[in-house]
Amino acid sequence: MAVEIVYRSSRDPEQLFMDKAEADRHDKMLELAETLGEVLQQAVPELGEKLAEEVSIYMARHRDLFAKAFKSNPDVLSSLAEDNAEA
Amino acid sequence: MAVEIVYRSSRDPEQLFMDKAEADRHDKMLELAETLGEVLQQAVPELGEKLAEEVSIYMARHRDLFAKAFKSNPDVLSSLAEDNAEA
């Protein structure tokens, strides 16, 4: 037995990480998802909290692809569409 | 009376533009919204077509801000949240 360091995001205290960089990534993903969720729910109130959160977490998990799609190239999202179809 | 040139996106034939660059921007916005809508609806089927489209058009209209938010800085979206609150 020994004491060990684990890391977590205060936004999601149940999820523990052995690796600080992973905890950081998780925290940043949740931060983006939170902000997205608020903006989308305000813009489209019919979404409701749950759907706004689901959509936001999905996009935040794939933020690099969405960044590219918004910046210039929507086609990069086709790789996601294929993943979804397989899932 | 005279014949004049107007421009439109084939994705939205009813909307006519006097300026080709504006028609281009509108077409690119709709292209992004269409791709986003498909991906989001696949990822979160409960969204349904109408909500997926509304969310996607909203984000596509503000694509520059969302590009920045996804790339690095979610805080840029706070200016949108304020606009929504005023609207």
N, CA and C atoms of all chains as a GROMACS GRO file, in nm:
protein
  522
    1MET      N    1   0.084  -0.120   0.000
    1MET     CA    2   0.000   0.000   0.000
    1MET      C    3   0.088   0.125   0.000
    2ALA      N    4   0.041   0.222  -0.070
    2ALA     CA    5   0.116   0.348  -0.073
    2ALA      C    6   0.021   0.461  -0.108
    3VAL      N    7   0.060   0.578  -0.069
    3VAL     CA    8  -0.019   0.695  -0.108
    3VAL      C    9   0.020   0.733  -0.251
    4GLU      N   10  -0.080   0.765  -0.331
    4GLU     CA   11  -0.045   0.806  -0.468
    4GLU      C   12  -0.123   0.929  -0.509
    5ILE      N   13  -0.069   0.996  -0.608
    5ILE     CA   14  -0.134   1.118  -0.658
    5ILE      C   15  -0.231   1.082  -0.769
    6VAL      N   16  -0.354   1.132  -0.757
    6VAL     CA   17  -0.444   1.124  -0.871
    6VAL      C   18  -0.492   1.265  -0.902
    7TYR      N   19  -0.539   1.282  -1.024
    7TYR     CA   20  -0.582   1.415  -1.068
    7TYR      C   21  -0.728   1.411  -1.110
    8ARG      N   22  -0.797   1.524  -1.092
    8ARG     CA   23  -0.934   1.531  -1.140
    8ARG      C   24  -0.968   1.675  -1.176
    9SER      N   25  -1.070   1.690  -1.258
    9SER     CA   26  -1.122   1.822  -1.289
    9SER      C   27  -1.231   1.853  -1.186
   10SER      N   28  -1.230   1.976  -1.134
   10SER     CA   29  -1.333   2.011  -1.037
   10SER      C   30  -1.472   2.012  -1.102
   11ARG      N   31  -1.476   2.014  -1.238
   11ARG     CA   32  -1.604   2.009  -1.307
   11ARG      C   33  -1.662   1.869  -1.311
   12ASP      N   34  -1.582   1.769  -1.276
   12ASP     CA   35  -1.626   1.629  -1.286
   12ASP      C   36  -1.546   1.547  -1.186
   13PRO      N   37  -1.576   1.568  -1.057
   13PRO     CA   38  -1.490   1.515  -0.951
   13PRO      C   39  -1.482   1.362  -0.947
   14GLU      N   40  -1.576   1.294  -1.011
   14GLU     CA   41  -1.574   1.147  -1.002
   14GLU      C   42  -1.471   1.084  -1.094
   15GLN      N   43  -1.432   1.159  -1.196
   15GLN     CA   44  -1.340   1.101  -1.294
   15GLN      C   45  -1.196   1.131  -1.252
   16LEU      N   46  -1.125   1.027  -1.214
   16LEU     CA   47  -0.987   1.044  -1.167
   16LEU      C   48  -0.887   1.002  -1.275
   17PHE      N   49  -0.777   1.072  -1.279
   17PHE     CA   50  -0.673   1.044  -1.378
   17PHE      C   51  -0.540   1.023  -1.308
   18MET      N   52  -0.459   0.931  -1.360
   18MET     CA   53  -0.324   0.912  -1.307
   18MET      C   54  -0.231   1.016  -1.369
   19ASP      N   55  -0.273   1.068  -1.481
   19ASP     CA   56  -0.186   1.155  -1.560
   19ASP      C   57  -0.242   1.298  -1.558
   20LYS      N   58  -0.160   1.392  -1.515
   20LYS     CA   59  -0.209   1.530  -1.504
   20LYS      C   60  -0.250   1.588  -1.639
   21ALA      N   61  -0.175   1.556  -1.743
   21ALA     CA   62  -0.208   1.611  -1.875
   21ALA      C   63  -0.345   1.563  -1.921
   22GLU      N   64  -0.378   1.438  -1.889
   22GLU     CA   65  -0.509   1.386  -1.925
   22GLU      C   66  -0.620   1.457  -1.848
   23ALA      N   67  -0.595   1.481  -1.720
   23ALA     CA   68  -0.693   1.554  -1.640
   23ALA      C   69  -0.713   1.695  -1.695
   24ASP      N   70  -0.605   1.757  -1.737
   24ASP     CA   71  -0.612   1.890  -1.799
   24ASP      C   72  -0.698   1.888  -1.924
   25ARG      N   73  -0.673   1.790  -2.009
   25ARG     CA   74  -0.752   1.780  -2.133
   25ARG      C   75  -0.899   1.762  -2.101
   26HIS      N   76  -0.927   1.677  -2.004
   26HIS     CA   77  -1.066   1.654  -1.965
   26HIS      C   78  -1.130   1.783  -1.914
   27ASP      N   79  -1.056   1.857  -1.833
   27ASP     CA   80  -1.107   1.983  -1.779
   27ASP      C   81  -1.135   2.084  -1.891
   28LYS      N   82  -1.043   2.092  -1.985
   28LYS     CA   83  -1.061   2.188  -2.096
   28LYS      C   84  -1.178   2.148  -2.184
   29MET      N   85  -1.195   2.016  -2.205
   29MET     CA   86  -1.309   1.968  -2.285
   29MET      C   87  -1.440   2.009  -2.215
   30LEU      N   88  -1.444   1.986  -2.084
   30LEU     CA   89  -1.568   2.019  -2.010
   30LEU      C   90  -1.593   2.170  -2.006
   31GLU      N   91  -1.486   2.247  -1.997
   31GLU     CA   92  -1.501   2.393  -1.998
   31GLU      C   93  -1.565   2.438  -2.129
   32LEU      N   94  -1.512   2.387  -2.240
   32LEU     CA   95  -1.568   2.422  -2.371
   32LEU      C   96  -1.714   2.376  -2.379
   33ALA      N   97  -1.740   2.252  -2.337
   33ALA     CA   98  -1.877   2.199  -2.346
   33ALA      C   99  -1.974   2.284  -2.264
   34GLU      N  100  -1.930   2.328  -2.148
   34GLU     CA  101  -2.016   2.408  -2.062
   34GLU      C  102  -2.055   2.540  -2.131
   35THR      N  103  -1.953   2.608  -2.184
   35THR     CA  104  -1.979   2.736  -2.251
   35THR      C  105  -2.068   2.716  -2.374
   36LEU      N  106  -2.034   2.615  -2.455
   36LEU     CA  107  -2.116   2.584  -2.572
   36LEU      C  108  -2.260   2.559  -2.533
   37GLY      N  109  -2.277   2.476  -2.431
   37GLY     CA  110  -2.412   2.439  -2.387
   37GLY      C  111  -2.495   2.561  -2.352
   38GLU      N  112  -2.434   2.656  -2.281
   38GLU     CA  113  -2.508   2.778  -2.243
   38GLU      C  114  -2.547   2.859  -2.366
   39VAL      N  115  -2.450   2.879  -2.456
   39VAL     CA  116  -2.477   2.962  -2.574
   39VAL      C  117  -2.585   2.897  -2.661
   40LEU      N  118  -2.574   2.765  -2.682
   40LEU     CA  119  -2.671   2.699  -2.770
   40LEU      C  120  -2.811   2.697  -2.710
   41GLN      N  121  -2.816   2.679  -2.580
   41GLN     CA  122  -2.947   2.675  -2.516
   41GLN      C  123  -3.014   2.812  -2.521
   42GLN      N  124  -2.932   2.916  -2.508
   42GLN     CA  125  -2.987   3.051  -2.520
   42GLN      C  126  -3.035   3.079  -2.662
   43ALA      N  127  -2.958   3.031  -2.760
   43ALA     CA  128  -2.990   3.061  -2.900
   43ALA      C  129  -3.110   2.979  -2.947
   44VAL      N  130  -3.120   2.856  -2.899
   44VAL     CA  131  -3.229   2.766  -2.940
   44VAL      C  132  -3.293   2.707  -2.814
   45PRO      N  133  -3.382   2.783  -2.751
   45PRO     CA  134  -3.436   2.742  -2.621
   45PRO      C  135  -3.506   2.606  -2.625
   46GLU      N  136  -3.563   2.569  -2.741
   46GLU     CA  137  -3.633   2.440  -2.750
   46GLU      C  138  -3.538   2.322  -2.727
   47LEU      N  139  -3.409   2.347  -2.738
   47LEU     CA  140  -3.311   2.241  -2.715
   47LEU      C  141  -3.325   2.180  -2.577
   48GLY      N  142  -3.341   2.267  -2.478
   48GLY     CA  143  -3.343   2.219  -2.340
   48GLY      C  144  -3.203   2.186  -2.293
   49GLU      N  145  -3.190   2.171  -2.162
   49GLU     CA  146  -3.058   2.156  -2.103
   49GLU      C  147  -2.990   2.025  -2.145
   50LYS      N  148  -3.067   1.917  -2.146
   50LYS     CA  149  -3.007   1.786  -2.169
   50LYS      C  150  -2.950   1.773  -2.310
   51LEU      N  151  -3.031   1.810  -2.409
   51LEU     CA  152  -2.983   1.799  -2.548
   51LEU      C  153  -2.868   1.895  -2.573
   52ALA      N  154  -2.879   2.017  -2.519
   52ALA     CA  155  -2.772   2.114  -2.537
   52ALA      C  156  -2.641   2.056  -2.481
   53GLU      N  157  -2.651   1.990  -2.367
   53GLU     CA  158  -2.531   1.932  -2.305
   53GLU      C  159  -2.476   1.817  -2.390
   54GLU      N  160  -2.565   1.731  -2.437
   54GLU     CA  161  -2.518   1.617  -2.516
   54GLU      C  162  -2.447   1.661  -2.644
   55VAL      N  163  -2.509   1.757  -2.715
   55VAL     CA  164  -2.449   1.807  -2.837
   55VAL      C  165  -2.315   1.873  -2.807
   56SER      N  166  -2.312   1.949  -2.698
   56SER     CA  167  -2.191   2.024  -2.665
   56SER      C  168  -2.077   1.932  -2.626
   57ILE      N  169  -2.107   1.831  -2.548
   57ILE     CA  170  -2.000   1.738  -2.508
   57ILE      C  171  -1.949   1.662  -2.631
   58TYR      N  172  -2.041   1.623  -2.717
   58TYR     CA  173  -1.998   1.556  -2.840
   58TYR      C  174  -1.901   1.642  -2.921
   59MET      N  175  -1.938   1.769  -2.939
   59MET     CA  176  -1.851   1.857  -3.018
   59MET      C  177  -1.719   1.886  -2.945
   60ALA      N  178  -1.727   1.903  -2.814
   60ALA     CA  179  -1.606   1.933  -2.738
   60ALA      C  180  -1.508   1.816  -2.741
   61ARG      N  181  -1.561   1.693  -2.743
   61ARG     CA  182  -1.473   1.576  -2.752
   61ARG      C  183  -1.400   1.571  -2.886
   62HIS      N  184  -1.460   1.632  -2.986
   62HIS     CA  185  -1.400   1.632  -3.120
   62HIS      C  186  -1.361   1.773  -3.160
   63ARG      N  187  -1.315   1.851  -3.064
   63ARG     CA  188  -1.297   1.993  -3.088
   63ARG      C  189  -1.201   2.026  -3.201
   64ASP      N  190  -1.098   1.943  -3.221
   64ASP     CA  191  -1.003   1.974  -3.327
   64ASP      C  192  -1.069   1.968  -3.465
   65LEU      N  193  -1.148   1.865  -3.485
   65LEU     CA  194  -1.220   1.854  -3.612
   65LEU      C  195  -1.319   1.968  -3.630
   66PHE      N  196  -1.394   2.001  -3.525
   66PHE     CA  197  -1.491   2.109  -3.538
   66PHE      C  198  -1.420   2.243  -3.560
   67ALA      N  199  -1.306   2.263  -3.497
   67ALA     CA  200  -1.231   2.387  -3.520
   67ALA      C  201  -1.198   2.400  -3.669
   68LYS      N  202  -1.152   2.291  -3.730
   68LYS     CA  203  -1.119   2.295  -3.873
   68LYS      C  204  -1.243   2.319  -3.957
   69ALA      N  205  -1.351   2.250  -3.922
   69ALA     CA  206  -1.474   2.264  -4.000
   69ALA      C  207  -1.523   2.408  -3.998
   70PHE      N  208  -1.522   2.470  -3.879
   70PHE     CA  209  -1.571   2.608  -3.869
   70PHE      C  210  -1.474   2.704  -3.937
   71LYS      N  211  -1.347   2.674  -3.927
   71LYS     CA  212  -1.252   2.768  -3.984
   71LYS      C  213  -1.259   2.770  -4.136
   72SER      N  214  -1.263   2.651  -4.197
   72SER     CA  215  -1.254   2.654  -4.343
   72SER      C  216  -1.315   2.534  -4.413
   73ASN      N  217  -1.315   2.418  -4.349
   73ASN     CA  218  -1.340   2.298  -4.428
   73ASN      C  219  -1.441   2.201  -4.365
   74PRO      N  220  -1.570   2.220  -4.394
   74PRO     CA  221  -1.672   2.133  -4.336
   74PRO      C  222  -1.649   1.985  -4.365
   75ASP      N  223  -1.580   1.956  -4.475
   75ASP     CA  224  -1.563   1.816  -4.514
   75ASP      C  225  -1.489   1.731  -4.411
   76VAL      N  226  -1.408   1.795  -4.327
   76VAL     CA  227  -1.336   1.714  -4.227
   76VAL      C  228  -1.435   1.640  -4.138
   77LEU      N  229  -1.559   1.689  -4.128
   77LEU     CA  230  -1.657   1.623  -4.042
   77LEU      C  231  -1.706   1.491  -4.099
   78SER      N  232  -1.675   1.465  -4.227
   78SER     CA  233  -1.726   1.341  -4.283
   78SER      C  234  -1.664   1.220  -4.215
   79SER      N  235  -1.543   1.236  -4.161
   79SER     CA  236  -1.483   1.122  -4.090
   79SER      C  237  -1.564   1.090  -3.964
   80LEU      N  238  -1.620   1.193  -3.901
   80LEU     CA  239  -1.705   1.172  -3.785
   80LEU      C  240  -1.834   1.102  -3.824
   81ALA      N  241  -1.893   1.146  -3.934
   81ALA     CA  242  -2.019   1.086  -3.979
   81ALA      C  243  -1.999   0.936  -3.998
   82GLU      N  244  -1.883   0.898  -4.052
   82GLU     CA  245  -1.857   0.755  -4.070
   82GLU      C  246  -1.842   0.683  -3.936
   83ASP      N  247  -1.769   0.746  -3.844
   83ASP     CA  248  -1.755   0.685  -3.711
   83ASP      C  249  -1.891   0.663  -3.647
   84ASN      N  250  -1.977   0.766  -3.656
   84ASN     CA  251  -2.109   0.755  -3.595
   84ASN      C  252  -2.186   0.640  -3.658
   85ALA      N  253  -2.175   0.628  -3.789
   85ALA     CA  254  -2.250   0.525  -3.859
   85ALA      C  255  -2.207   0.386  -3.813
   86GLU      N  256  -2.076   0.374  -3.784
   86GLU     CA  257  -2.026   0.243  -3.739
   86GLU      C  258  -2.063   0.214  -3.595
   87ALA      N  259  -2.080   0.320  -3.516
   87ALA     CA  260  -2.100   0.301  -3.372
   87ALA      C  261  -2.237   0.242  -3.340
   88MET      N  262  -3.631   5.023  -6.724
   88MET     CA  263  -3.618   4.879  -6.702
   88MET      C  264  -3.489   4.829  -6.766
   89ALA      N  265  -3.429   4.735  -6.700
   89ALA     CA  266  -3.307   4.678  -6.756
   89ALA      C  267  -3.286   4.538  -6.700
   90VAL      N  268  -3.213   4.462  -6.773
   90VAL     CA  269  -3.178   4.329  -6.723
   90VAL      C  270  -3.064   4.344  -6.626
   91GLU      N  271  -3.071   4.272  -6.512
   91GLU     CA  272  -2.959   4.283  -6.419
   91GLU      C  273  -2.920   4.145  -6.368
   92ILE      N  274  -2.799   4.139  -6.318
   92ILE     CA  275  -2.748   4.011  -6.266
   92ILE      C  276  -2.780   4.002  -6.118
   93VAL      N  277  -2.837   3.890  -6.078
   93VAL     CA  278  -2.848   3.862  -5.934
   93VAL      C  279  -2.786   3.726  -5.908
   94TYR      N  280  -2.749   3.704  -5.785
   94TYR     CA  281  -2.679   3.581  -5.748
   94TYR      C  282  -2.758   3.507  -5.641
   95ARG      N  283  -2.746   3.375  -5.643
   95ARG     CA  284  -2.810   3.297  -5.537
   95ARG      C  285  -2.732   3.170  -5.514
   96SER      N  286  -2.753   3.111  -5.397
   96SER     CA  287  -2.696   2.980  -5.368
   96SER      C  288  -2.798   2.876  -5.411
   97SER      N  289  -2.753   2.770  -5.477
   97SER     CA  290  -2.848   2.666  -5.518
   97SER      C  291  -2.906   2.594  -5.396
   98ARG      N  292  -2.842   2.614  -5.278
   98ARG     CA  293  -2.897   2.555  -5.156
   98ARG      C  294  -3.016   2.633  -5.102
   99ASP      N  295  -3.036   2.753  -5.151
   99ASP     CA  296  -3.141   2.841  -5.098
   99ASP      C  297  -3.184   2.938  -5.208
  100PRO      N  298  -3.255   2.882  -5.308
  100PRO     CA  299  -3.280   2.958  -5.433
  100PRO      C  300  -3.363   3.083  -5.413
  101GLU      N  301  -3.435   3.094  -5.303
  101GLU     CA  302  -3.522   3.210  -5.286
  101GLU      C  303  -3.446   3.336  -5.246
  102GLN      N  304  -3.329   3.315  -5.188
  102GLN     CA  305  -3.254   3.431  -5.139
  102GLN      C  306  -3.161   3.482  -5.248
  103LEU      N  307  -3.192   3.602  -5.297
  103LEU     CA  308  -3.112   3.660  -5.407
  103LEU      C  309  -3.019   3.769  -5.354
  104PHE      N  310  -2.903   3.777  -5.415
  104PHE     CA  311  -2.803   3.876  -5.374
  104PHE      C  312  -2.761   3.959  -5.495
  105MET      N  313  -2.738   4.086  -5.473
  105MET     CA  314  -2.683   4.171  -5.580
  105MET      C  315  -2.533   4.153  -5.587
  106ASP      N  316  -2.476   4.104  -5.479
  106ASP     CA  317  -2.331   4.098  -5.467
  106ASP      C  318  -2.286   3.952  -5.465
  107LYS      N  319  -2.198   3.916  -5.557
  107LYS     CA  320  -2.157   3.776  -5.568
  107LYS      C  321  -2.086   3.728  -5.440
  108ALA      N  322  -2.005   3.815  -5.381
  108ALA     CA  323  -1.932   3.773  -5.261
  108ALA      C  324  -2.029   3.739  -5.147
  109GLU      N  325  -2.137   3.816  -5.141
  109GLU     CA  326  -2.236   3.786  -5.036
  109GLU      C  327  -2.306   3.653  -5.062
  110ALA      N  328  -2.336   3.627  -5.189
  110ALA     CA  329  -2.399   3.499  -5.224
  110ALA      C  330  -2.303   3.384  -5.191
  111ASP      N  331  -2.175   3.405  -5.217
  111ASP     CA  332  -2.074   3.304  -5.183
  111ASP      C  333  -2.072   3.276  -5.033
  112ARG      N  334  -2.072   3.383  -4.955
  112ARG     CA  335  -2.071   3.365  -4.809
  112ARG      C  336  -2.194   3.289  -4.763
  113HIS      N  337  -2.308   3.325  -4.819
  113HIS     CA  338  -2.433   3.257  -4.782
  113HIS      C  339  -2.424   3.108  -4.818
  114ASP      N  340  -2.372   3.078  -4.935
  114ASP     CA  341  -2.358   2.939  -4.978
  114ASP      C  342  -2.265   2.862  -4.886
  115LYS      N  343  -2.155   2.923  -4.849
  115LYS     CA  344  -2.057   2.856  -4.761
  115LYS      C  345  -2.116   2.834  -4.622
  116MET      N  346  -2.194   2.932  -4.575
  116MET     CA  347  -2.259   2.918  -4.445
  116MET      C  348  -2.355   2.799  -4.448
  117LEU      N  349  -2.434   2.790  -4.556
  117LEU     CA  350  -2.532   2.681  -4.566
  117LEU      C  351  -2.464   2.546  -4.583
  118GLU      N  352  -2.351   2.545  -4.653
  118GLU     CA  353  -2.277   2.420  -4.671
  118GLU      C  354  -2.230   2.367  -4.535
  119LEU      N  355  -2.173   2.459  -4.455
  119LEU     CA  356  -2.128   2.419  -4.322
  119LEU      C  357  -2.247   2.373  -4.237
  120ALA      N  358  -2.356   2.449  -4.242
  120ALA     CA  359  -2.473   2.415  -4.160
  120ALA      C  360  -2.527   2.277  -4.198
  121GLU      N  361  -2.527   2.247  -4.327
  121GLU     CA  362  -2.580   2.119  -4.373
  121GLU      C  363  -2.496   2.003  -4.318
  122THR      N  364  -2.364   2.017  -4.329
  122THR     CA  365  -2.275   1.911  -4.281
  122THR      C  366  -2.286   1.896  -4.130
  123LEU      N  367  -2.283   2.010  -4.060
  123LEU     CA  368  -2.299   2.006  -3.914
  123LEU      C  369  -2.429   1.936  -3.875
  124GLY      N  370  -2.536   1.975  -3.942
  124GLY     CA  371  -2.668   1.918  -3.909
  124GLY      C  372  -2.668   1.767  -3.920
  125GLU      N  373  -2.606   1.716  -4.026
  125GLU     CA  374  -2.603   1.570  -4.044
  125GLU      C  375  -2.525   1.502  -3.933
  126VAL      N  376  -2.407   1.558  -3.903
  126VAL     CA  377  -2.320   1.496  -3.803
  126VAL      C  378  -2.387   1.500  -3.665
  127LEU      N  379  -2.446   1.614  -3.630
  127LEU     CA  380  -2.506   1.626  -3.497
  127LEU      C  381  -2.629   1.536  -3.483
  128GLN      N  382  -2.705   1.526  -3.589
  128GLN     CA  383  -2.825   1.443  -3.580
  128GLN      C  384  -2.788   1.295  -3.569
  129GLN      N  385  -2.678   1.259  -3.636
  129GLN     CA  386  -2.631   1.121  -3.622
  129GLN      C  387  -2.580   1.095  -3.481
  130ALA      N  388  -2.510   1.193  -3.426
  130ALA     CA  389  -2.447   1.173  -3.295
  130ALA      C  390  -2.551   1.177  -3.183
  131VAL      N  391  -2.652   1.262  -3.198
  131VAL     CA  392  -2.756   1.278  -3.095
  131VAL      C  393  -2.892   1.268  -3.164
  132PRO      N  394  -2.938   1.145  -3.190
  132PRO     CA  395  -3.060   1.126  -3.270
  132PRO      C  396  -3.182   1.195  -3.209
  133GLU      N  397  -3.186   1.210  -3.076
  133GLU     CA  398  -3.303   1.274  -3.013
  133GLU      C  399  -3.320   1.419  -3.060
  134LEU      N  400  -3.214   1.476  -3.115
  134LEU     CA  401  -3.222   1.613  -3.164
  134LEU      C  402  -3.333   1.630  -3.267
  135GLY      N  403  -3.339   1.535  -3.359
  135GLY     CA  404  -3.434   1.550  -3.469
  135GLY      C  405  -3.381   1.649  -3.572
  136GLU      N  406  -3.445   1.646  -3.687
  136GLU     CA  407  -3.394   1.726  -3.799
  136GLU      C  408  -3.406   1.876  -3.773
  137LYS      N  409  -3.519   1.918  -3.717
  137LYS     CA  410  -3.544   2.061  -3.704
  137LYS      C  411  -3.447   2.127  -3.606
  138LEU      N  412  -3.431   2.067  -3.489
  138LEU     CA  413  -3.340   2.127  -3.391
  138LEU      C  414  -3.195   2.121  -3.440
  139ALA      N  415  -3.159   2.008  -3.501
  139ALA     CA  416  -3.022   1.997  -3.553
  139ALA      C  417  -2.996   2.109  -3.654
  140GLU      N  418  -3.096   2.136  -3.737
  140GLU     CA  419  -3.080   2.240  -3.838
  140GLU      C  420  -3.069   2.378  -3.772
  141GLU      N  421  -3.154   2.404  -3.675
  141GLU     CA  422  -3.151   2.536  -3.610
  141GLU      C  423  -3.017   2.562  -3.542
  142VAL      N  424  -2.971   2.463  -3.466
  142VAL     CA  425  -2.842   2.478  -3.398
  142VAL      C  426  -2.730   2.496  -3.499
  143SER      N  427  -2.737   2.420  -3.606
  143SER     CA  428  -2.629   2.424  -3.705
  143SER      C  429  -2.625   2.557  -3.778
  144ILE      N  430  -2.742   2.608  -3.814
  144ILE     CA  431  -2.744   2.738  -3.883
  144ILE      C  432  -2.695   2.848  -3.789
  145TYR      N  433  -2.736   2.840  -3.665
  145TYR     CA  434  -2.688   2.939  -3.568
  145TYR      C  435  -2.535   2.938  -3.560
  146MET      N  436  -2.479   2.819  -3.548
  146MET     CA  437  -2.332   2.812  -3.535
  146MET      C  438  -2.264   2.853  -3.666
  147ALA      N  439  -2.322   2.814  -3.778
  147ALA     CA  440  -2.260   2.847  -3.906
  147ALA      C  441  -2.262   2.999  -3.930
  148ARG      N  442  -2.367   3.065  -3.884
  148ARG     CA  443  -2.373   3.211  -3.898
  148ARG      C  444  -2.264   3.280  -3.817
  149HIS      N  445  -2.221   3.213  -3.712
  149HIS     CA  446  -2.117   3.270  -3.625
  149HIS      C  447  -1.989   3.186  -3.633
  150ARG      N  448  -1.961   3.136  -3.751
  150ARG     CA  449  -1.854   3.035  -3.763
  150ARG      C  450  -1.719   3.086  -3.715
  151ASP      N  451  -1.689   3.215  -3.734
  151ASP     CA  452  -1.556   3.262  -3.693
  151ASP      C  453  -1.538   3.251  -3.542
  152LEU      N  454  -1.642   3.292  -3.470
  152LEU     CA  455  -1.634   3.280  -3.323
  152LEU      C  456  -1.624   3.134  -3.279
  153PHE      N  457  -1.707   3.048  -3.340
  153PHE     CA  458  -1.701   2.907  -3.300
  153PHE      C  459  -1.566   2.845  -3.337
  154ALA      N  460  -1.509   2.886  -3.449
  154ALA     CA  461  -1.376   2.834  -3.485
  154ALA      C  462  -1.276   2.867  -3.376
  155LYS      N  463  -1.280   2.990  -3.327
  155LYS     CA  464  -1.186   3.029  -3.220
  155LYS      C  465  -1.215   2.953  -3.091
  156ALA      N  466  -1.343   2.940  -3.060
  156ALA     CA  467  -1.379   2.871  -2.935
  156ALA      C  468  -1.329   2.726  -2.937
  157PHE      N  469  -1.348   2.658  -3.050
  157PHE     CA  470  -1.306   2.518  -3.059
  157PHE      C  471  -1.154   2.507  -3.063
  158LYS      N  472  -1.092   2.603  -3.128
  158LYS     CA  473  -0.947   2.594  -3.140
  158LYS      C  474  -0.880   2.614  -3.005
  159SER      N  475  -0.922   2.716  -2.931
  159SER     CA  476  -0.845   2.742  -2.810
  159SER      C  477  -0.920   2.815  -2.700
  160ASN      N  478  -1.019   2.896  -2.737
  160ASN     CA  479  -1.066   2.991  -2.637
  160ASN      C  480  -1.218   3.000  -2.625
  161PRO      N  481  -1.279   2.914  -2.541
  161PRO     CA  482  -1.426   2.915  -2.528
  161PRO      C  483  -1.481   3.051  -2.488
  162ASP      N  484  -1.398   3.133  -2.423
  162ASP     CA  485  -1.449   3.262  -2.374
  162ASP      C  486  -1.499   3.355  -2.483
  163VAL      N  487  -1.449   3.338  -2.606
  163VAL     CA  488  -1.497   3.427  -2.713
  163VAL      C  489  -1.648   3.414  -2.731
  164LEU      N  490  -1.705   3.301  -2.688
  164LEU     CA  491  -1.850   3.282  -2.704
  164LEU      C  492  -1.931   3.369  -2.610
  165SER      N  493  -1.866   3.428  -2.510
  165SER     CA  494  -1.945   3.508  -2.416
  165SER      C  495  -2.006   3.629  -2.485
  166SER      N  496  -1.942   3.680  -2.592
  166SER     CA  497  -2.003   3.792  -2.663
  166SER      C  498  -2.135   3.750  -2.728
  167LEU      N  499  -2.142   3.624  -2.773
  167LEU     CA  500  -2.266   3.572  -2.829
  167LEU      C  501  -2.374   3.560  -2.722
  168ALA      N  502  -2.334   3.510  -2.607
  168ALA     CA  503  -2.431   3.491  -2.498
  168ALA      C  504  -2.496   3.625  -2.466
  169GLU      N  505  -2.416   3.733  -2.469
  169GLU     CA  506  -2.472   3.865  -2.441
  169GLU      C  507  -2.568   3.909  -2.552
  170ASP      N  508  -2.528   3.886  -2.676
  170ASP     CA  509  -2.617   3.921  -2.788
  170ASP      C  510  -2.750   3.848  -2.773
  171ASN      N  511  -2.742   3.718  -2.744
  171ASN     CA  512  -2.866   3.641  -2.731
  171ASN      C  513  -2.953   3.699  -2.621
  172ALA      N  514  -2.890   3.737  -2.512
  172ALA     CA  515  -2.966   3.787  -2.398
  172ALA      C  516  -3.038   3.916  -2.435
  173GLU      N  517  -2.973   3.997  -2.520
  173GLU     CA  518  -3.036   4.123  -2.560
  173GLU      C  519  -3.147   4.103  -2.664
  174ALA      N  520  -3.134   3.995  -2.741
  174ALA     CA  521  -3.228   3.978  -2.854
  174ALA      C  522  -3.369   3.944  -2.804
   0.00000   0.00000   0.00000
